[in-house]
Amino acid sequence: MALIVAYFITLIVTQSISIGVGLAIDRYYSSYAGLMVFLALYFLMFWVSWQIAMRATAPKEAAKSA
């Protein structure tokens, strides 16, 4: 259960970052570039969030042996 909660929390944070970056590029460059960067970051952040959640909720014994 802790893994799913950590995943959703990190997903909300990382998706907020991707929205912010996409909007900043949209404002300063072009809407097409902003959209392409946002879409790339949007899908990348699912994987990044999963990796962060896995590391945050890893058992202490597994972290010591790795």
C-alpha positions as CSV (number, residue, x, y, z in Angstrom):
1,M,0.0,0.0,0.0
2,A,2.8,2.4,0.8
3,L,4.3,1.9,-2.7
4,I,1.1,3.0,-4.4
5,V,0.7,6.0,-2.1
6,A,4.3,7.0,-2.7
7,Y,3.8,6.5,-6.5
8,F,0.8,8.8,-6.6
9,I,2.4,11.5,-4.5
10,T,5.6,11.5,-6.7
11,L,3.4,11.3,-9.8
12,I,1.5,14.4,-8.8
13,V,4.7,16.3,-8.1
14,T,6.5,15.2,-11.3
15,Q,3.5,15.8,-13.5
16,S,3.3,19.3,-12.1
17,I,6.9,19.9,-13.0
18,S,6.2,18.7,-16.6
19,I,3.2,21.0,-16.9
20,G,5.3,23.9,-15.6
21,V,8.1,23.2,-18.1
22,G,5.7,22.8,-20.9
23,L,4.0,26.1,-20.2
24,A,7.3,27.9,-19.8
25,I,8.5,26.7,-23.2
26,D,5.0,27.5,-24.6
27,R,5.3,31.1,-23.4
28,Y,9.0,31.8,-24.4
29,Y,9.3,29.8,-27.7
30,S,6.3,28.3,-29.5
31,S,3.2,26.4,-28.6
32,Y,4.3,23.4,-30.8
33,A,7.7,23.2,-28.9
34,G,5.9,23.5,-25.6
35,L,3.5,20.7,-26.5
36,M,6.2,18.3,-27.7
37,V,8.3,18.9,-24.6
38,F,5.2,18.5,-22.4
39,L,4.3,15.2,-24.0
40,A,7.8,13.8,-23.7
41,L,8.0,14.8,-20.1
42,Y,4.4,13.6,-19.4
43,F,5.2,10.0,-20.4
44,L,8.8,10.1,-18.9
45,M,7.5,11.1,-15.5
46,F,5.5,7.9,-15.1
47,W,8.7,6.0,-15.2
48,V,10.6,8.5,-13.1
49,S,7.8,8.5,-10.5
50,W,7.9,4.7,-10.3
51,Q,11.6,4.7,-9.8
52,I,11.5,7.3,-7.0
53,A,8.6,5.4,-5.3
54,M,10.5,2.1,-5.5
55,R,13.6,3.6,-3.9
56,A,11.6,5.4,-1.3
57,T,9.7,2.3,-0.2
58,A,12.5,-0.3,-0.6
59,P,13.0,-2.5,2.5
60,K,16.0,-1.5,4.6
61,E,17.5,-5.1,4.3
62,A,17.4,-5.0,0.5
63,A,19.1,-1.5,0.4
64,K,22.0,-2.8,2.6
65,S,22.7,-5.9,0.5
66,A,22.5,-4.0,-2.8
